[in-house]
Amino acid sequence: MRRIALVVLLCSSPVLADDAIPESHKGQLGLSARLEVGVRGIATYNSDYCGVSDSTAKSGNAPVCTGRSPFALDLEPSYAVARAVELTLNFHIGLEKDFGPTPISSGPRVFRLEPGARFYFSEAGHSKLFVQPSLVFDFTNYQKQTGQAYGTDFGVRAMEGYMLDLHRSFSAYAFVGETAEISRWLYAELEFGIGIQGRYP
């Protein structure tokens, strides 16, 4: 009996020693970086230019603009307050310039601040699904054709994804996201991307 117990202990010890991934990240600080691209639709309130011209429109601007949104980088510090909950503060930074106030002018790079939380569920081993709702404060410096700034926009964003823990301090994930804003214009975006998260301690 003692021999059997000794064999079980010896066989299980390497697994325990190599398993550096805890069941919970509670109490860990995190930093995520993710790349994303998406498609979007913009419906203006006052026939302003939104990236597409329309010669049949009185203003010369399309009332609804659709197309690819600029490539963006998200940098997101976080803190796990519970086993399945992380508080997040995302910085959404455009890697490409967006449209300007006219077809021949260049525009700003997107910059948004997004406080929110990530909720994990359906854990299976070291993989799990998550949803991440957040508020959106859009500080992108879009200009009207008159030269006046649009000002800050507000909205909401949601992300759904699959995360794989590769180590106690490192994960990789893929996600889709949806963003809606309403102040400057009616804005809807569908995003796709991949990311990594580092954690400490």
N, C-alpha and C positions, 0 to 999 in steps of 0.2 A: 504494500500500500504506500509505503514511504517512497519507494522507487517511482511509482506512478505519479505521485504528487511532485516529485523532483523533476521528472520529465516535463510535466505540464508547466511548471514554473520556468524551466529553462527555455521552453519553446515560446512562452508568452513574453518573456523579458525583452527580446529584440524588438518585438512589435511595439511594446510600450515605450521603449527607448527611442524608436524611430518615429513614433507618432507625435509630431510637433504641432498638431492642429487641435486646439481645444474645442469643446462643443459650443462655447459661448465666447463672444468678443466683448462682453460687458466690461466697462472700465477702460477700454483701449481708445486711444486717439488714432484717428485715421486721416489719410490724405489720398484722395482719388484724382486720377488724371484720365480723361477720356476724349477720344476724337469722334466727331459725329458729322453727318450730313443729312439733309432732309429735303422735303418738298413742302411748299407753302402756298397759301392763297391770301391775298390782301384785297379787301374791298374798302375803297376810300369814301369819306363822307362828303368831300367837296370837289371831286374830280381832280384831285392832286395827282402828280406823277408818282407812280408806285413801281416803276421799272419797266413798264410796257407802254408803247405808244399805240394810238388807234386813230387813223386818219378819218374814220367815219364819225368819231365823237366830236362834239362841239369844242371841247377843251383841247383836243388832240391827244388826250391821255385815256388809256383804257380804264374803265370803272372798276374792273376786277383784274388783278395780276396774279398769275400762277407761274410756278417754276421752281428751280432748285434754290434752296437757301444756302448762304455762304458756309463753307467749311468752318467748323468752330472747335475750340478746345475748352473743356470744362476742367477747372481746378477746384477741388471740393474738400475742405477740412471737415472732419466729423468727430463725434464722440458717442460711443455706445453707452446709453443710459440704462439699458436692460438687455436681456438675452437676445431679443429679437427686434430691438429698436435702436436706431442711430439718429441723433440730431445732425443735420447737415447745413452747410452754408456754401452754396455753389457760386463760383465766378465763371460766367459764360462769356468767352472771349472770341470774337471773330478772327479767323486767320486770313480771310479775304475781305476786301472792301465791298460794301453793299451799294445799291443804286443811289445816285445823287438826286438833287432837286429837278434836274433836267436830263434828257437823254445824253447830252454831251459832257456832263459833269460827273466827277467821281464822288462817291459817297463815303460815309463813315464805316468804321469797323464796329460790329455789334458788341455791346457790353451790357450784360445783365447781372443783377444780383438776385439770388434765389434761395431764401431760407426755407428749410423744410425738414422732412424726416424720412428715413428709410425703414420699412417694415419687412422683416424676413418671415417666410413661411414655407411649408412643404420641404423641410430639410430631409435630405437623404444622404447619409454619410457626410462627405465634405462639400456637397453641393446644395444649393437652395435657391428658391425663387424670391423675388422681392418686388415691392411696389414703393414708389417714392413720390408723394405729392409735395408740391412746394408753391410758394407765392413767387411772383415775378415782378421785379422792379427794373424796368428797361431804361437805361440811361444813354442809349445810343443817340448820337447827336444828328438825327435826321433834320434836314432843312426844307422849308417850303420854297416854292419858286420865287416868292417875294424876298427870300433871304432870312425870314423869321424861323426860329427853331420851334420844332414841335413840342419839345419838353419831354418830361418823363412819362412813360407808359406803364400800365399796370396789367397784371393778368395772373394766370395760373399755369402750372406745368405738372405733368404726371409722367413718371417713368415706370416701366415694367421690365424686369430682366432676370437673367439667370447668372448666378455667381458660383464660382468654384474656388474653394480655399485650397491653395497649394502649399501653404505653410501658416504657422501662427501669425506671421507678420506680412503675408502677401496673398492676394487674391486676384483673379482675372474674371471679367464678366462681359456679357453682351446685353444690349438693351434696345428697346424702342421707346420713344417719348412723344408726348403730345403737348403743344403749347398753344394758349389762346390769350390774346390781348385785345383791349377794347377802346382805349383812350384816343390814340392818334387815328386809328382806323380799325376795322375788324380784321384781325390777324389770326390765322390758324396754321399750325405747322406740324408735320409728322416727321420724326427724326429716327435715325438708325445709327448705332455706333458700338464701339468696344472700349473697354476701360480696364485699368488696374487700380488696386487699392493697397497701400502700405499701411501697417498699423504698429503702434507702440504703446505699452511695452509688450 
